[in-house]
C-alpha cells in the first residue's frame, strides 16, 4: 500500500485526540466495560504506539495512567506527533516519507508512478482528486504475503495500486497456491504474533497463541514472556535528609506492580546546602527524675533559628541508689511509677496501626495515679492494593480434552499485595 502526498490536506474538522476518543467511546459502549473512560490521547513517546488507538482505563492512583488496546489504528496519513514531525501513519506504523518525499510506502512496495507536484510543505493525504488523464497506471506488485496455511494447501497474495484510482485495466490483486504438502496429524501451526505489552511502562507480560491442526497436540497452546513498556514517570521528591549543611533527597519511578527493575529506577539529589546556624552551649544537667532507682537527667540548648543541625535536648540515665521499702513508694514525682519503657513496634505493616509503651507501679500499697499503658497511632506507609482483573484468555484447547483459561491483575502501591497476580479456571472441551 502507498499514499501519495498532495500539495495540502483538507481540514477534517476533528483533532487526532477527538478521533481516538470517538473510537474509545464506541468500545466502552459495545463492550459494556465500566473501567474504560471512553476517552484517549495519542501516545507520541514511542513510535510503535504513535499510530495506534489506546483507550484510557480508570486509575485509583492519581497520575498513573493505564490503557487498553483493541487493535484499532489511526487513519493513514495521520502525523505521528511528538518530535517526529516528518513521520506519518500507514497501516498502524510510523513511517518517514520516501520516493523523494512524495509518498508513504512500505518497504516492499514500489514508488507510485504518478505524484502531485509539491510547491509547499508536503502533507500525506490519500489521493482522491481526479487527475486529467484518460487512463491510469499500475504501481509495481508488492511482495507476496505469507501463506495462509503451513500445510494442506493455502494461498498467498500480492497487490498493486492504480493512479488515479479506478482508471487501470486488470486486477489489483492476484493469488497463488502454496504449501500443498499434506498436513501432519496433531501438529501445531506457527505461533501467532505477540500481544501488546500489559503495561505502558516498567515490566509487564505479553502472550501469543498457536493452533493445532488435529484434535490433540502435545504442549501448551499459549505462552507468555516478560516485556518492557519503557521507563516509568518519576514520583515526587522525598524529604531532605538534613535541614541545613547539605543533605540528600531521593525520588523513584512510579511503576505498576513494582516493575521498576532498571538501574535508572531511583535518583538522588543534593538539598539544603546552606550553612547551619550554631547551637548555644549545653545547659546544666537537670536533677534525676527519681529520688531512688533508675531515672533520667536532661539538658537543653538553644538555636537562634530553625537552621541548626541536631536536637535541642539530650538525656541520660541516672541512678542515685536502690530504693528502700520506705522510699519505694515515692517513685517518680511521688507517684510511685517507674520510667516509661521504649515504644513497641507498630501493630500494622502498612496503613494505620498502634504502638504501646508501659510502666510499672512501685508504690507500697500498689496504687499509682495514672495509666500503666500509653498508646499512640502509627503509620508505616500506604498499603498495596490489587487493580481489577483483566479479561480471560482464550481456552488452551479448541476441542477434545478440557483446557485452561487465565487472567491477570496488577498490584499498585508500596509493598506486595496479598494473593496471586493471576488465576485460572477449566474450560470444557467440545467434540472435534
Phi, psi and omega per residue, in radians:
X1 nan 2.480 3.102
X2 -2.408 2.603 3.056
X3 -2.118 2.174 3.126
X4 -1.494 2.471 -3.137
X5 -1.500 2.138 3.049
X6 -1.502 3.051 3.141
X7 -1.114 -0.704 3.098
X8 -2.710 2.854 -3.135
X9 -1.882 2.453 3.044
X10 -1.266 2.540 -3.133
X11 -1.198 2.324 -3.133
X12 -1.524 -0.226 -3.115
X13 1.330 0.118 -3.113
X14 -2.419 2.250 3.119
X15 -1.327 2.915 3.127
X16 -1.076 -0.795 -3.123
X17 -1.142 -0.594 3.077
X18 -1.115 -0.712 3.117
X19 -1.098 -0.803 3.141
X20 -1.048 -0.785 -3.113
X21 -1.103 -0.620 3.121
X22 -1.157 -0.664 3.090
X23 -1.159 -0.764 -3.100
X24 -1.178 -0.619 3.104
X25 -1.113 -0.652 3.117
X26 -1.165 -0.715 3.101
X27 -1.111 -0.717 -3.135
X28 -1.074 -0.646 -3.124
X29 -1.303 -0.809 -3.059
X30 -1.303 -0.543 -3.105
X31 -1.612 -0.136 3.131
X32 0.896 0.824 -3.066
X33 -1.874 1.878 -3.097
X34 -1.207 -0.323 -3.135
X35 -1.342 -0.313 3.081
X36 -1.363 2.405 3.131
X37 -1.494 -0.275 -3.068
X38 1.431 0.240 -3.141
X39 -2.408 2.991 3.111
X40 -3.041 2.874 3.093
X41 -2.362 2.733 3.140
X42 -1.181 2.273 3.123
X43 -1.624 1.728 -3.018
X44 -1.684 -0.034 -3.056
X45 -1.212 -0.649 -3.134
X46 -2.084 2.289 -3.054
X47 -1.101 -0.521 -3.113
X48 -1.254 -0.171 3.118
X49 -1.974 -0.186 -3.011
X50 -1.148 -0.389 -3.074
X51 -1.902 0.267 -3.130
X52 -2.083 2.700 -3.099
X53 -1.661 1.952 3.071
X54 -1.886 2.250 -3.090
X55 -1.737 2.335 -3.117
X56 -1.160 2.479 3.051
X57 -2.009 2.442 -3.138
X58 -1.024 2.433 -3.141
X59 -2.222 2.439 3.093
X60 -1.706 0.269 -3.084
X61 -2.218 0.877 2.942
X62 1.137 -2.147 -2.984
X63 -1.325 -0.200 3.140
X64 -1.156 2.140 -3.107
X65 -1.888 2.500 3.065
X66 -2.249 2.711 -3.059
X67 -2.390 2.862 2.951
X68 -2.270 2.512 -3.111
X69 -2.048 2.204 -3.094
X70 -1.955 0.260 3.065
X71 1.628 0.108 -3.111
X72 -1.501 2.452 3.066
X73 -1.903 2.695 3.011
X74 -1.244 2.675 -3.122
X75 -1.008 2.558 3.102
X76 -1.029 2.373 -3.127
X77 1.674 -0.096 3.129
X78 -1.189 2.328 3.073
X79 -1.075 2.469 3.141
X80 -1.226 -0.389 3.075
X81 1.404 -3.079 3.133
X82 1.101 -2.375 -3.129
X83 -1.515 0.104 -3.055
X84 -1.833 1.052 -3.077
X85 -1.207 -0.266 -3.129
X86 -1.802 0.280 -3.122
X87 -2.176 2.598 -3.071
X88 -2.442 2.861 -3.040
X89 -1.533 2.422 3.023
X90 -2.575 2.018 -3.110
X91 0.956 0.668 3.093
X92 1.430 0.079 3.131
X93 -1.969 2.563 3.097
X94 -1.619 1.919 -3.000
X95 -2.163 2.608 3.030
X96 -1.441 2.803 3.042
X97 -1.175 2.532 3.069
X98 -2.362 -2.907 -3.111
X99 0.946 0.947 -3.077
X100 1.017 0.639 3.131
X101 1.024 0.625 3.123
X102 -2.034 -0.017 -3.100
X103 -2.777 2.700 2.930
X104 -1.767 2.096 3.133
X105 -2.401 2.648 2.970
X106 -1.301 2.833 -3.092
X107 -1.089 -0.431 -3.095
X108 -1.737 0.244 -3.133
X109 -2.081 2.357 3.118
X110 -1.299 2.913 3.133
X111 -1.217 2.501 3.061
X112 -1.031 2.533 -3.085
X113 -1.340 -0.257 -3.118
X114 -2.346 2.425 -3.125
X115 -2.474 2.711 3.095
X116 -1.350 2.565 3.075
X117 -1.165 2.475 -3.122
X118 -1.889 1.917 3.099
X119 -1.928 -0.248 3.097
X120 -2.180 -2.871 3.108
X121 -1.209 2.148 -3.066
X122 -1.294 2.410 3.003
X123 -2.268 2.398 -3.112
X124 -1.192 2.459 3.036
X125 -2.742 2.473 3.100
X126 -1.132 2.353 -3.039
X127 -1.389 1.807 3.119
X128 -1.977 -0.383 -3.051
X129 -1.192 2.458 -3.140
X130 -1.151 2.545 3.111
X131 -1.970 2.382 -3.071
X132 -1.269 1.382 3.122
X133 -2.622 2.435 -3.119
X134 -1.233 -0.530 -3.132
X135 -2.438 2.719 -3.128
X136 -1.698 -3.122 3.111
X137 -2.318 2.510 -3.135
X138 -1.453 2.573 2.956
X139 -1.383 3.037 3.040
X140 -1.129 2.615 3.062
X141 -1.089 2.462 3.044
X142 -1.267 2.972 3.041
X143 -1.184 2.712 3.119
X144 -1.143 2.472 3.049
X145 -1.301 2.990 3.030
X146 -1.165 2.721 3.139
X147 -1.199 2.495 -3.113
X148 -1.290 -0.204 3.115
X149 -2.531 2.558 3.121
X150 -1.489 -0.216 3.129
X151 -2.836 2.893 3.070
X152 1.353 0.138 3.123
X153 1.622 2.092 3.094
X154 -2.450 -2.979 3.119
X155 -2.324 2.645 2.998
X156 -2.230 2.702 -3.001
X157 -2.272 2.723 2.941
X158 -2.561 2.734 -3.055
X159 -2.403 2.983 3.071
X160 -2.581 2.840 -3.097
X161 -2.083 2.617 -3.099
X162 -1.839 2.360 3.078
X163 -2.218 2.062 -0.108
X164 -1.319 2.827 -3.053
X165 -1.077 2.427 3.051
X166 1.428 0.121 -3.089
X167 -2.072 0.338 3.140
X168 -1.956 2.556 3.063
X169 -1.620 2.505 -3.126
X170 1.869 -3.136 -3.098
X171 -1.627 2.500 3.094
X172 -1.530 -0.111 3.138
X173 -2.504 2.513 3.026
X174 -2.400 2.667 -3.100
X175 -2.117 2.812 -3.141
X176 -2.600 2.472 3.134
X177 -1.219 2.641 -3.139
X178 -2.732 2.803 3.082
X179 0.813 1.026 -3.136
X180 -1.448 -0.004 3.127
X181 -1.136 2.594 -3.108
X182 -1.146 2.533 3.134
X183 -1.395 2.483 3.022
X184 -1.333 2.569 3.137
X185 -1.240 2.399 3.100
X186 0.927 0.939 3.122
X187 -2.022 2.525 3.134
X188 -1.345 2.509 2.982
X189 -1.402 3.091 3.105
X190 -1.132 2.616 3.059
X191 -1.089 2.479 3.036
X192 -1.333 3.137 3.137
X193 -1.305 2.732 3.116
X194 -1.240 2.528 3.042
X195 -1.270 2.934 3.048
X196 -1.140 2.517 3.141
X197 -0.981 2.485 -3.046
X198 -1.222 -0.208 3.122
X199 -2.251 2.697 3.094
X200 -1.587 -0.160 3.029
X201 -2.735 2.786 -3.114
X202 1.354 -2.830 -3.092
X203 -1.673 2.283 3.116
X204 -2.414 -2.756 3.126
X205 -2.358 2.673 2.984
X206 -2.409 2.839 -3.054
X207 -2.436 2.864 3.038
X208 -2.582 2.846 -3.064
X209 -2.328 2.829 3.052
X210 -2.426 2.880 -3.059
X211 -2.132 2.570 -3.090
X212 -1.665 2.329 -3.134
X213 -1.340 -0.246 3.117
X214 -2.092 -2.712 -3.115
X215 -1.549 -0.508 -3.113
X216 -2.501 2.158 3.074
X217 -2.120 2.414 3.128
X218 -1.239 2.475 3.112
X219 1.783 3.121 -3.052
X220 -1.548 2.565 3.104
X221 -1.416 -0.472 -3.140
X222 -2.184 2.752 3.034
X223 -2.528 2.701 -3.131
X224 -2.189 2.723 3.038
X225 -2.606 2.774 3.111
X226 -1.282 2.594 3.104
X227 -2.481 2.828 -3.125
X228 -2.072 2.309 3.084
X229 -1.646 0.168 -3.104
X230 1.643 -3.125 -3.102
X231 -1.243 2.394 3.119
X232 -1.486 2.797 -3.129
X233 -1.189 2.711 3.121
X234 -1.283 2.540 2.972
X235 -1.494 -3.027 -3.126
X236 -1.309 2.707 3.073
X237 -1.205 2.473 3.048
X238 -1.398 3.088 -3.129
X239 -1.212 2.658 3.107
X240 -1.242 2.518 -3.110
X241 -1.315 -0.174 3.121
X242 -2.573 2.577 3.128
X243 -1.363 -0.380 -3.115
X244 -2.844 2.984 3.080
X245 1.360 0.096 3.110
X246 1.714 2.002 3.095
X247 -2.342 -3.041 -3.135
X248 -2.258 2.409 2.989
X249 -2.169 2.752 -3.032
X250 -2.361 2.583 2.968
X251 -2.354 2.735 -3.103
X252 -2.266 2.715 3.084
X253 -1.287 2.501 -3.127
X254 -1.629 1.818 -3.060
X255 -2.071 2.480 3.082
X256 -1.222 2.504 3.084
X257 1.009 0.471 3.138
X258 1.105 0.533 -3.010
X259 -1.496 0.387 3.104
X260 -1.483 1.599 -3.079
X261 -1.947 0.224 -3.121
X262 -1.627 2.846 3.116
X263 -1.193 -0.281 -3.102
X264 -1.710 0.473 -3.074
X265 -1.461 -0.282 3.112
X266 -2.290 2.697 3.131
X267 -2.535 2.317 3.114
X268 -1.924 2.635 3.105
X269 -2.554 2.618 3.101
X270 -1.276 2.647 3.141
X271 -2.665 2.796 3.097
X272 0.808 0.998 -3.111
X273 -1.403 -0.103 -3.117
X274 -1.211 2.718 -3.101
X275 -1.180 2.605 3.087
X276 -1.475 2.666 2.958
X277 -1.295 2.975 -3.058
X278 -1.841 2.351 3.076
X279 -1.222 2.650 2.941
X280 -1.262 2.987 3.073
X281 -1.219 2.706 -3.136
X282 -1.127 2.472 3.028
X283 -1.328 3.097 -3.141
X284 -1.250 2.669 3.085
X285 -1.156 2.471 3.082
X286 -1.296 2.948 3.027
X287 -1.150 2.760 3.114
X288 -1.089 2.494 -3.062
X289 -1.223 -0.241 3.108
X290 -2.305 2.731 3.137
X291 -1.493 -0.278 3.053
X292 -2.715 2.764 -3.089
X293 1.371 -3.108 -3.107
X294 -1.223 2.409 3.132
X295 -2.547 -2.930 -3.076
X296 -2.272 2.446 2.974
X297 -2.055 2.504 3.139
X298 -2.269 2.776 2.983
X299 -2.576 2.735 -3.051
X300 -2.305 2.863 3.037
X301 -2.499 2.907 -3.047
X302 -2.159 2.696 3.123
X303 -2.164 2.394 -3.126
X304 -1.205 -0.189 3.125
X305 -2.656 -2.903 3.079
X306 -1.617 0.224 -3.025
X307 -1.916 0.725 3.013
X308 -1.892 2.367 -3.112
X309 -1.508 2.180 3.116
X310 2.055 -2.996 -3.073
X311 -1.757 2.652 3.137
X312 -1.516 -0.122 3.132
X313 -2.379 2.764 -3.110
X314 -2.477 2.523 -3.122
X315 -2.393 2.745 3.083
X316 -2.608 2.806 3.133
X317 -1.438 2.666 3.090
X318 -2.443 2.622 3.141
X319 -2.504 1.880 -3.080
X320 -1.685 0.307 3.096
X321 2.072 2.717 3.140
X322 -1.163 2.599 3.132
X323 -1.440 2.402 3.010
X324 -1.478 2.976 3.110
X325 -1.036 -0.587 -3.108
X326 -1.295 -0.588 -3.065
X327 -1.685 -0.179 -3.070
X328 -1.053 -0.585 -3.098
X329 -1.242 -0.315 -3.111
X330 -1.175 -0.835 3.033
X331 0.968 -2.587 -3.112
X332 -1.513 2.008 3.133
X333 1.165 0.362 3.128
X334 1.347 0.137 -3.105
X335 -1.684 -0.256 3.123
X336 1.516 0.062 3.130
X337 -1.507 2.568 2.937
X338 -1.404 3.040 3.070
X339 -1.185 2.709 3.093
X340 -1.133 2.532 3.018
X341 -1.283 3.003 3.049
X342 -1.219 2.749 3.138
X343 -1.184 2.442 3.078
X344 -1.361 3.039 3.135
X345 -1.222 2.715 3.111
X346 -1.151 2.486 -3.067
X347 -1.335 -0.151 -3.124
X348 -2.264 2.449 3.128
X349 -1.426 -0.216 3.061
X350 -2.699 2.802 -3.101
X351 1.246 -2.616 -3.075
X352 -1.700 2.355 3.075
X353 -2.451 -2.873 3.133
X354 -2.381 2.652 2.990
X355 -2.379 2.708 -2.991
X356 -2.287 2.802 2.953
X357 -2.434 2.744 -3.053
X358 -2.271 2.879 2.985
X359 -2.572 2.841 -3.075
X360 -2.023 2.556 3.118
X361 -1.619 2.161 -3.120
X362 -2.012 0.377 3.123
X363 -1.255 2.744 -3.072
X364 -1.092 -0.647 -3.113
X365 -1.670 0.073 3.117
X366 1.379 0.127 -3.132
X367 -1.931 2.155 3.087
X368 -2.268 2.488 -3.136
X369 -1.428 2.223 -3.142
X370 2.072 -3.099 -3.082
X371 -1.671 2.540 3.085
X372 -1.405 -0.518 -3.076
X373 -2.087 2.365 3.092
X374 -2.029 2.290 -3.060
X375 -2.206 2.390 3.061
X376 -2.315 2.745 3.092
X377 -1.423 2.492 3.129
X378 -2.369 2.632 3.085
X379 -2.280 2.340 -3.126
X380 -1.973 0.266 3.141
X381 1.959 2.824 -3.103
X382 -1.178 2.585 3.100
X383 -1.384 2.620 3.047
X384 -1.395 2.534 -3.129
X385 -2.359 2.608 3.096
X386 -1.370 2.479 2.916
X387 -1.409 -3.100 -3.119
X388 -1.255 2.734 3.096
X389 -1.193 2.515 3.024
X390 -1.371 -3.080 3.133
X391 -1.282 2.649 3.044
X392 -1.182 2.451 3.064
X393 -1.292 2.960 3.052
X394 -1.192 2.760 3.114
X395 -1.107 2.475 -3.092
X396 -1.259 -0.219 3.051
X397 -2.234 2.582 3.131
X398 -1.592 -0.466 3.109
X399 -2.874 2.991 -3.131
X400 1.542 -2.119 -3.070
X401 -1.273 2.854 3.093
X402 -1.111 2.646 3.126
X403 -2.132 -2.906 -3.088
X404 -2.264 2.410 2.976
X405 -2.031 2.516 -3.085
X406 -2.249 2.734 2.966
X407 -2.595 2.738 -3.066
X408 -2.241 2.851 3.059
X409 -2.480 2.874 -3.074
X410 -1.960 2.593 3.098
X411 -1.758 2.212 -3.141
X412 -2.005 2.536 3.114
X413 1.817 3.117 -3.141
X414 -1.440 2.485 3.088
X415 1.480 2.948 -3.117
X416 -1.358 2.699 3.014
X417 -1.658 2.528 3.127
X418 -1.287 2.322 3.131
X419 1.834 -3.079 -3.087
X420 -1.674 2.682 3.110
X421 -1.573 0.027 3.056
X422 -2.547 2.834 3.048
X423 -2.595 2.760 -3.127
X424 -2.404 2.812 3.075
X425 -2.576 2.778 -3.099
X426 -1.420 2.439 3.024
X427 -2.054 2.169 -3.037
X428 -1.145 2.441 3.086
X429 -1.370 2.681 3.090
X430 -1.966 2.880 -3.140
X431 -1.128 2.382 -3.128
X432 -1.442 nan nan
